[in-house]
């Protein structure tokens, strides 16, 4: 660990005085965990029918929270704020990629969500039906999610950068009846197609999709079939009134697919009451949201869980005003984000370490041109943030005064689990520090025993159920148990991340311990990328590892054995990189592809990926005793050093 991490940043007393999250929350949660969560559920959620039971863990690891309670999630995110007299408060400051803007109040959002719910009903969507959403970061994306929630139709949002195959597998797994998409999307001044991927994904006799609802975003040409209907033709003519029906607390709210180590995406299932409770509570106490005065901005895409919990459900449940931005940080110039913060007076910024490291690379003189004095809380999400980036973020974006909340959580956890509270915690750059009030975590050794000694590396586990936890994997209860509850027995949820304590008892997250990589905050499975490489006619075998990368956290490094007769050249390497981008997503494109004659394998035929990772990260090669042929590594090491 670098020396300057011994710096501590205690909370400013003036901040503490006004903070939502106070120190006594820890004591309350410790004294009575269930009572604590019942209090949060009643504070942050409006129940159509109050619950009498807090937690049912009798069918562990399948939790039921607030199970006899009823609520409507969309009513909680929209209507109740209008009913409380806040209809004219801005819900969304929308900033388009090409400079178009919209200001959407809670009253206007309510009208749009009601119209969209009526439109989906006209398309035959009923409670329990699944709807897939494949949209850019435009208001219709949020409206679509809330319209689904209003109807009790679980949504499955697919990130707008994914390929037709990725959409097809997700649509098939969820048996989605409707897909909502757009004609195209704006990307750095160009128009990229979007609907074309959906057309490909829903073609075929066996597709469950009956209708494709299309937002006109770019005005580009699109192919049209009898499944397709324009958003403006269908939604705009609907009534702007719709009666939201209460749903049981355990009614499915959404499925979100994430990379699995076996290559088949896992459909993470989240339900309504517990999820909304923890999303709203954490957004309030960790980000310190004061809805009447803050302007909040989470830069995540809605295709990821951060966009679900901290752009849609958490902030809107809290009645916050937020910025939604369609574009990239560097278009039309590298100061675009800071310009937006200055324009709207953003007070809370929640973004990813990758973005911060990229801005560091561009230079501190860029943010220095803008007035960022409105900011009062900074957040980090998606992967551990290195201390250098943390300190740069605080100094150059936070004016050396904003607390930074470095938040650890996952698609599976649904909401923030480990994080400082900005008015309570003395901040330690690079550490997520402590479980938040209501959450219990431990670090286990290889034998599955908890320990507290400093600097020893172990496995992070969660020891008690929490309200926003996943309720399983869509249609696959066994895989849920095997994936999360088997490594250390059924008492521990194993997150898949390595961790250690420092000498102050702070938790430091050390990234994935399995075959899932974290590239710019996006989880990618090595198995999925290997499959894509092997699907290329020139490739016989492939092994992929995530190597530490200063900008993206991890970078995809591929080692490939070519088929007999395939050409070994730079153009082959480029072709393979592009092939992965096309098959999965540009995010998955390998940073390097090395052509090798052999891969390091154990005698049982397993590829030793950790040895490849050693090479890719320029380390001495670890224990190679189990290899069939140890000389393979010498060749690979030589090849890497010549690059």
C-alpha positions in Angstrom: 0.0 0.0 0.0 1.4 3.4 -0.8 2.6 5.6 2.0 0.2 8.5 1.6 -2.8 6.3 2.4 -2.1 6.9 6.1 -3.8 10.3 5.5 -7.2 10.3 7.2 -9.9 12.8 6.5 -12.3 13.2 9.5 -15.8 14.5 8.8 -16.3 18.3 8.9 -18.5 19.0 12.0 -20.7 21.3 10.0 -21.4 18.5 7.5 -22.0 16.0 10.4 -24.6 18.3 11.9 -26.8 18.3 8.7 -26.0 14.7 7.7 -28.8 12.2 7.0 -26.7 9.2 8.2 -25.8 9.7 11.9 -23.6 7.5 14.1 -26.5 6.2 16.2 -27.8 4.2 13.2 -24.9 1.7 13.9 -26.0 1.1 17.5 -29.7 0.9 16.5 -29.0 -1.7 13.8 -26.7 -3.8 16.1 -29.2 -3.8 18.9 -32.2 -5.0 16.8 -31.4 -5.7 13.1 -34.9 -6.6 12.1 -36.5 -3.7 14.0 -33.9 -1.4 12.4 -34.9 -2.5 8.9 -38.6 -2.3 9.7 -38.0 1.3 10.7 -36.2 2.1 7.4 -39.0 0.3 5.4 -41.6 2.6 7.1 -39.5 5.7 6.8 -38.5 5.4 3.1 -41.4 3.5 1.6 -45.2 4.2 1.5 -47.1 0.9 2.0 -50.6 0.4 0.6 -50.8 -2.3 3.2 -48.4 -2.4 6.2 -46.4 -5.5 6.9 -46.4 -7.5 10.1 -43.5 -9.7 9.4 -40.0 -8.3 8.8 -37.9 -11.2 7.6 -38.8 -14.8 6.8 -35.5 -16.8 6.5 -37.1 -20.2 7.0 -36.3 -21.2 3.4 -32.7 -19.9 3.4 -31.0 -18.8 1.2 -34.2 -17.5 -0.3 -35.2 -14.5 1.8 -38.7 -12.9 2.1 -38.7 -9.4 3.5 -41.9 -7.5 4.6 -43.7 -10.3 2.8 -47.3 -9.6 3.9 -46.9 -5.9 3.0 -48.1 -4.3 -0.3 -46.8 -1.4 -2.2 -46.5 0.0 -5.8 -42.9 0.9 -6.6 -43.8 3.5 -9.3 -46.3 5.1 -6.9 -43.4 5.4 -4.4 -41.1 6.9 -7.0 -43.5 9.3 -8.6 -47.1 9.8 -7.5 -46.6 10.1 -3.8 -44.3 13.1 -4.3 -47.0 14.8 -6.5 -49.6 14.0 -3.8 -47.3 15.5 -1.2 -47.3 18.8 -3.1 -43.9 18.4 -4.8 -45.3 18.0 -8.4 -43.4 21.1 -9.6 -40.1 19.9 -8.2 -37.7 18.9 -11.0 -37.2 15.1 -11.1 -34.9 15.0 -14.1 -32.7 17.6 -15.8 -32.1 15.7 -19.0 -29.0 16.7 -21.0 -28.8 15.0 -24.4 -25.6 14.0 -26.1 -26.0 16.6 -28.8 -27.0 19.4 -26.4 -30.8 19.0 -26.5 -32.3 19.3 -23.0 -35.6 18.5 -21.1 -36.7 19.6 -17.6 -39.1 17.0 -16.3 -41.0 17.7 -13.1 -42.5 15.0 -10.9 -45.9 16.0 -12.2 -44.8 15.6 -15.8 -43.0 12.4 -15.0 -46.2 11.0 -13.5 -48.1 11.9 -16.7 -45.5 10.2 -18.9 -45.3 7.0 -16.7 -49.1 6.7 -16.8 -49.2 7.0 -20.6 -46.5 4.4 -21.0 -48.2 2.1 -18.6 -51.5 2.5 -20.6 -49.5 1.8 -23.8 -47.9 -1.4 -22.5 -51.4 -2.5 -21.3 -52.7 -2.0 -24.9 -49.8 -4.2 -26.1 -51.1 -6.9 -23.9 -48.6 -6.6 -21.0 -50.1 -7.8 -17.7 -48.8 -8.2 -14.2 -46.0 -10.8 -14.2 -45.1 -10.4 -17.9 -41.5 -9.6 -18.7 -40.5 -6.6 -20.8 -36.9 -6.1 -22.2 -35.5 -2.5 -22.4 -32.7 -1.7 -24.8 -32.4 2.1 -24.8 -29.8 4.8 -24.6 -29.8 7.1 -21.6 -32.9 9.1 -22.5 -36.0 9.9 -20.4 -38.0 7.2 -22.1 -35.7 4.6 -20.5 -36.6 5.7 -17.0 -40.3 6.1 -18.0 -40.3 2.6 -19.4 -38.8 1.1 -16.2 -41.3 2.9 -14.0 -44.2 2.0 -16.3 -43.2 -1.7 -15.9 -42.9 -1.3 -12.2 -46.4 0.3 -12.1 -47.9 -2.7 -13.9 -45.9 -5.3 -11.9 -44.3 -6.4 -15.1 -40.6 -7.2 -14.3 -38.2 -5.4 -16.7 -34.9 -6.7 -18.0 -32.8 -3.8 -19.1 -30.0 -4.7 -21.5 -27.1 -2.3 -21.8 -27.2 -0.4 -25.1 -23.7 -1.6 -26.1 -24.5 -5.3 -26.1 -24.8 -7.3 -29.3 -27.8 -9.0 -30.9 -26.7 -12.3 -29.5 -26.6 -10.9 -25.9 -30.1 -9.5 -26.4 -31.4 -12.7 -27.8 -30.1 -14.9 -24.9 -31.5 -12.5 -22.3 -34.9 -12.1 -24.0 -35.2 -15.9 -24.4 -34.2 -16.6 -20.8 -36.7 -14.1 -19.4 -39.3 -14.9 -22.1 -39.9 -11.2 -22.7 -43.1 -10.4 -24.6 -42.2 -6.8 -25.5 -38.9 -5.1 -26.2 -38.6 -1.3 -25.9 -35.8 0.2 -28.0 -34.9 3.2 -30.1 -34.0 3.7 -33.8 -30.4 4.6 -32.8 -28.2 6.3 -30.3 -25.9 9.3 -30.4 -22.2 8.3 -29.8 -19.6 11.1 -29.9 -21.2 13.0 -32.7 -22.1 10.0 -34.7 -25.4 8.0 -34.9 -25.1 4.3 -34.0 -27.8 1.9 -34.9 -29.8 0.3 -32.0 -32.9 -1.2 -33.4 -31.0 -3.3 -35.9 -29.6 -5.4 -33.1 -33.1 -6.0 -31.7 -34.4 -6.9 -35.2 -31.8 -9.6 -35.4 -32.4 -10.7 -31.8 -36.2 -11.1 -32.2 -36.1 -12.7 -35.6 -36.8 -16.4 -35.7 -39.9 -18.5 -35.1 -39.0 -19.3 -31.5 -38.7 -15.6 -30.3 -41.1 -14.9 -27.4 -41.3 -11.3 -28.4 -44.7 -10.1 -29.8 -44.1 -6.4 -30.0 -41.1 -4.0 -30.4 -41.9 -0.5 -29.2 -39.5 2.0 -30.8 -38.5 5.5 -29.6 -37.5 7.8 -32.4 -34.2 9.3 -31.1 -31.9 9.9 -34.0 -34.3 9.9 -37.0 -32.1 7.4 -38.8 -33.5 4.8 -41.3 -34.7 1.6 -39.7 -36.2 -1.7 -41.1 -39.8 -2.1 -40.1 -41.8 -5.3 -39.4 -45.3 -6.1 -38.3 -44.0 -6.5 -34.7 -42.8 -2.9 -34.6 -44.7 0.1 -33.3 -43.5 3.7 -32.8 -43.5 5.1 -29.3 -44.9 8.5 -30.5 -47.8 6.7 -32.3 -48.7 4.5 -29.4 -47.7 6.3 -26.2 -48.5 9.9 -27.0 -52.2 9.2 -27.6 -52.7 7.4 -24.3 -54.5 8.9 -21.3 -52.1 10.4 -18.7 -54.1 8.9 -15.9 -53.5 5.3 -14.6 -54.4 3.8 -11.3 -51.3 2.1 -9.8 -52.2 -1.3 -8.1 -50.5 -2.4 -5.0 -48.2 -5.5 -5.4 -47.0 -7.9 -2.7 -43.6 -6.9 -1.3 -42.0 -10.0 -2.8 -43.4 -9.3 -6.3 -40.5 -9.4 -8.9 -39.5 -5.9 -9.9 -36.7 -6.7 -12.3 -34.2 -9.2 -13.7 -30.8 -8.0 -14.5 -28.4 -10.2 -16.3 -24.7 -10.3 -15.3 -21.8 -12.3 -16.5 -21.4 -15.8 -15.1 -18.2 -17.8 -14.9 -19.8 -20.5 -17.1 -20.6 -18.1 -19.9 -24.4 -18.4 -19.6 -25.6 -15.0 -18.3 -27.2 -15.1 -14.8 -30.6 -13.4 -14.4 -30.3 -11.7 -11.0 -33.9 -11.4 -9.6 -34.8 -8.4 -7.4 -38.2 -7.9 -5.8 -40.1 -4.8 -4.7 -40.4 -4.0 -1.0 -37.0 -4.9 0.5 -35.2 -3.7 -2.6 -36.8 -0.2 -2.6 -36.3 0.1 1.1 -32.5 -0.4 0.9 -32.1 1.5 -2.3 -33.8 4.6 -0.9 -32.2 4.2 2.6 -28.6 3.9 1.2 -29.1 6.7 -1.3 -30.2 8.9 1.7 -27.6 8.0 4.3 -24.5 7.3 2.0 -25.0 10.0 -0.6 -26.5 12.3 2.0 -29.4 13.3 -0.2 -31.6 16.2 0.9 -34.3 16.1 -1.8 -35.5 19.7 -1.2 -32.1 21.2 -1.9 -29.7 18.8 -3.6 -29.0 18.3 -7.3 -27.8 14.7 -7.6 -25.9 13.1 -10.5 -25.1 9.4 -10.9 -23.2 8.9 -14.2 -24.0 5.2 -14.5 -25.9 3.8 -17.5 -29.3 2.2 -16.6 -28.1 -1.0 -18.2 -26.1 -1.6 -15.0 -27.4 -2.1 -11.5 -26.0 1.3 -10.4 -28.3 2.9 -12.9 -31.2 0.9 -11.5 -30.6 1.6 -7.8 -29.0 5.0 -7.8 -30.4 6.7 -10.9 -34.0 5.3 -11.0 -35.3 3.7 -7.9 -33.3 5.2 -5.0 -33.2 8.9 -5.9 -36.8 9.0 -7.3 -38.2 7.2 -4.2 -36.5 9.9 -2.2 -38.0 12.7 -4.4 -34.6 14.0 -5.4 -33.8 16.2 -8.4 -31.2 14.7 -10.6 -29.2 15.0 -13.8 -29.5 12.4 -16.5 -26.9 12.7 -19.3 -27.0 10.7 -22.5 -23.4 11.3 -23.8 -19.8 10.5 -23.0 -17.4 12.5 -20.7 -15.3 13.6 -23.7 -17.8 14.8 -26.3 -17.8 17.4 -27.6 -14.8 18.1 -25.3 -13.1 16.7 -22.3 -14.7 19.1 -19.9 -18.2 18.1 -20.7 -19.0 16.6 -17.2 -17.7 19.6 -15.4 -19.6 21.9 -17.6 -22.8 20.0 -16.7 -22.0 20.2 -13.0 -21.5 24.0 -13.3 -24.7 24.4 -15.4 -27.1 22.6 -13.0 -25.3 23.3 -9.7 -24.8 19.6 -9.1 -24.2 18.9 -5.4 -23.6 15.1 -5.3 -21.6 13.2 -7.9 -21.5 9.4 -8.0 -19.2 7.9 -10.7 -16.7 5.1 -11.4 -12.9 5.0 -10.7 -12.3 4.3 -14.4 -13.9 7.7 -15.3 -11.8 9.4 -12.6 -8.6 7.8 -13.8 -9.4 8.8 -17.4 -9.9 12.4 -16.2 -6.6 12.3 -14.4 -4.9 11.3 -17.6 -6.5 14.2 -19.4 -5.1 16.6 -16.8 -6.3 18.6 -13.8 -6.3 21.8 -15.9 -9.6 20.7 -17.5 -11.8 20.6 -14.4 -10.0 23.7 -13.1 -11.7 25.7 -15.8 -15.1 25.1 -14.3 -16.9 26.2 -11.1 -17.4 23.0 -9.2 -18.0 24.8 -5.9 -21.6 23.5 -5.7 -20.3 19.9 -5.1 -20.6 18.7 -1.5 -20.4 14.8 -1.7 -18.5 12.6 -4.1 -19.0 8.9 -4.6 -17.2 6.0 -6.2 -18.7 2.8 -7.5 -18.0 -0.3 -9.7 -14.5 -1.4 -8.5 -12.0 -0.5 -5.8 -10.6 3.0 -6.2 -6.8 3.3 -5.9 -5.6 5.9 -3.4 -3.9 8.0 -6.1 -7.2 8.4 -7.9 -9.1 9.0 -4.6 -6.8 11.9 -3.7 -6.9 13.4 -7.2 -10.8 13.2 -7.1 -11.0 14.9 -3.7 -8.5 17.7 -4.7 -9.4 18.5 -8.2 -13.2 17.7 -8.3 -14.0 18.1 -4.6 -12.0 21.3 -3.9 -10.1 19.5 -1.1 -13.3 19.5 1.0 -15.9 17.1 -0.3 -16.1 13.7 1.5 -15.8 10.7 -0.8 -17.9 7.7 -0.3 -16.2 4.6 -1.8 -19.1 2.1 -2.1 -18.8 -1.6 -2.4 -21.8 -3.6 -3.5 -22.9 -5.8 -6.5 -25.7 -6.5 -8.9 -26.6 -9.3 -6.5 -26.7 -7.2 -3.4 -29.0 -4.7 -5.0 -27.8 -1.7 -3.0 -24.7 -0.4 -1.2 -23.3 -2.7 1.5 -19.9 -1.4 2.6 -19.2 2.3 2.6 -18.2 5.3 4.7 -21.1 7.5 6.0 -19.9 11.0 5.0 -20.9 12.6 8.3 -19.6 9.9 10.5 -16.5 8.1 9.1 -12.9 9.3 9.1 -12.1 8.6 5.5 -9.2 6.3 4.4 -8.4 6.8 0.7 -8.8 3.5 -1.2 -10.9 1.7 1.4 -14.6 1.0 1.5 -14.1 0.9 5.2 -17.1 -0.6 7.1 -20.4 -2.3 6.5 -23.2 0.3 6.6 -25.7 0.2 9.5 -27.9 -2.9 9.1 -25.3 -5.0 7.1 -23.0 -7.7 8.5 -19.8 -8.8 6.7 -16.7 -10.9 7.6 -13.5 -11.9 5.9 -12.8 -15.6 5.9 -9.5 -17.5 5.3 -9.1 -20.5 3.0 -10.6 -22.8 5.6 -13.7 -20.7 5.9 -12.8 -19.2 9.3 -13.3 -15.5 10.1 -10.2 -13.5 11.0 -9.4 -9.9 11.9 -5.6 -9.7 11.6 -4.4 -6.9 9.4 -3.0 -7.2 5.9 -4.0 -10.9 5.6 -5.8 -11.6 2.4 -9.1 -13.5 2.5 -12.6 -13.8 1.1 -15.4 -11.3 1.7 -18.7 -12.8 2.9 -22.0 -11.5 4.1 -23.3 -13.1 7.2 -26.9 -12.0 7.5 -29.7 -11.5 4.9 -30.4 -8.0 3.8 -33.5 -6.4 2.3 -32.2 -5.7 -1.2 -30.5 -9.1 -1.7 -31.2 -11.0 -4.9 -34.0 -13.5 -4.5 -32.4 -16.0 -6.8 -31.4 -16.5 -10.4 -34.3 -16.3 -12.8 -35.5 -19.9 -13.4 -32.5 -21.5 -11.8 -32.7 -21.9 -8.0 -29.9 -24.5 -7.9 -27.4 -22.4 -9.7 -28.2 -19.6 -7.2 -27.3 -21.8 -4.3 -24.2 -23.2 -6.0 -22.9 -19.8 -7.1 -23.3 -17.8 -3.8 -24.0 -20.2 -0.9 -21.7 -23.2 -1.4 -18.1 -22.0 -1.2 -18.1 -21.6 2.6 -21.3 -23.5 3.4 -24.9 -22.2 3.5 -24.4 -19.7 6.3 -22.2 -17.3 4.2 -23.1 -15.4 1.0 -19.8 -15.4 -0.9 -19.4 -12.3 -3.0 -16.5 -13.6 -5.2 -14.2 -10.8 -4.0 -11.0 -10.9 -2.1 -10.5 -8.5 0.8 -8.3 -7.6 3.7 -8.4 -5.5 6.9 -5.9 -2.7 7.6 -4.5 -2.1 11.1 -7.5 0.2 11.8 -10.0 -2.5 11.0 -11.0 -0.9 7.6 -12.0 -3.3 4.8 -10.0 -3.1 1.6 -11.5 -4.8 -1.4 -9.1 -6.5 -3.7 -11.2 -7.4 -6.8 -12.5 -10.7 -8.1 -11.1 -14.0 -7.1 -12.9 -16.0 -9.8 -13.0 -15.9 -13.6 -15.0 -12.7 -13.8 -13.2 -9.5 -14.7 -14.0 -6.0 -13.9 -13.3 -3.7 -16.9 -14.3 -0.1 -16.4 -16.8 -1.2 -13.8 -18.4 -3.7 -16.2 -18.4 -7.3 -15.2 -17.2 -9.6 -18.0 -16.8 -13.3 -17.9 -13.6 -14.9 -19.1 -15.5 -17.9 -20.3 -17.8 -15.7 -22.4 -14.8 -14.0 -24.1 -13.0 -17.3 -24.6 -16.1 -18.7 -26.3 -16.3 -15.7 -28.6 -12.6 -16.1 -29.6 -13.0 -19.8 -30.2 -16.0 -19.1 -32.4 -13.6 -17.5 -34.9 -12.6 -19.9 -37.7 -8.9 -19.3 -37.1 -8.9 -20.1 -33.4 -8.4 -23.6 -31.9 -8.2 -22.6 -28.2 -8.2 -19.5 -26.1 -7.5 -18.4 -22.5 -8.4 -15.0 -21.2 -7.3 -13.2 -18.1 -8.0 -9.8 -16.6 -4.7 -7.9 -16.0 -4.4 -4.9 -13.8 -4.7 -1.7 -15.9 -4.2 1.9 -14.8 -7.2 3.2 -16.7 -9.8 0.6 -16.8 -9.0 -1.3 -13.5 -8.6 -4.5 -15.4 -7.9 -5.1 -19.1 -8.8 -8.2 -21.1 -5.6 -10.1 -22.2 -6.1 -13.1 -24.5 -3.8 -16.0 -25.3 -4.8 -17.8 -28.4 -3.7 -21.0 -30.2 -4.5 -20.8 -33.9 -5.8 -23.7 -36.0 -3.5 -25.4 -38.5 -2.9 -23.2 -41.5 -4.3 -20.0 -40.0 -2.1 -17.0 -40.6 -0.1 -15.6 -37.7 0.0 -11.9 -38.3 -0.9 -8.5 -36.8 -4.0 -8.4 -39.0 -5.1 -11.7 -37.5 -4.7 -10.2 -34.0 -6.8 -7.1 -35.0 -9.4 -9.3 -36.6 -9.7 -11.4 -33.4 -10.1 -8.2 -31.3 -12.8 -6.9 -33.5 -14.5 -10.3 -33.5 -14.9 -10.2 -29.7 -16.3 -6.6 -29.9 -18.8 -7.8 -32.4 -19.8 -11.0 -30.6 -20.1 -9.5 -27.1 -19.5 -5.8 -26.8 -16.8 -3.2 -27.5 -16.1 -3.2 -23.8 -15.0 -6.9 -24.0 -12.5 -6.2 -26.8 -9.1 -7.6 -25.7 -6.4 -5.0 -25.0 -3.9 -7.6 -26.2 -4.0 -10.9 -28.0 -1.0 -13.1 -27.9 -0.7 -16.0 -30.3 0.9 -19.0 -28.6 1.6 -22.6 -29.6 0.6 -24.0 -26.2 -1.4 -23.0 -23.1 -0.3 -23.8 -19.5 -2.5 -26.7 -18.4 -2.6 -28.8 -15.3 -2.4 -32.6 -15.7 -6.2 -32.7 -15.4 -6.4 -30.4 -18.4 -7.4 -27.1 -16.6 -5.9 -24.0 -18.0 -3.8 -22.3 -15.3 -5.1 -18.7 -15.7 -3.3 -17.3 -12.7 0.0 -18.0 -14.4 -1.1 -16.2 -17.5 -2.2 -13.3 -15.2 1.3 -13.3 -13.6 2.8 -12.9 -17.1 0.2 -10.3 -18.2 0.9 -8.2 -15.1 4.7 -8.6 -15.5 5.3 -10.6 -12.3 7.5 -13.5 -11.5 5.6 -16.6 -12.4 4.0 -18.4 -9.4 3.9 -22.1 -8.6 4.0 -24.0 -11.9 4.6 -27.5 -10.4 1.2 -28.8 -11.5 1.9 -28.0 -15.2 2.2 -30.8 -17.7 4.9 -28.8 -19.5 6.6 -26.0 -17.5 8.6 -24.8 -20.6 5.3 -23.4 -22.0 5.5 -20.5 -19.6 9.1 -19.6 -20.6 7.9 -19.2 -24.2 4.9 -17.1 -23.2 7.0 -14.9 -20.8 9.5 -14.3 -23.6 6.7 -13.4 -26.0 5.2 -10.9 -23.6 8.6 -9.2 -22.8 9.1 -8.6 -26.5 5.9 -6.7 -26.9 
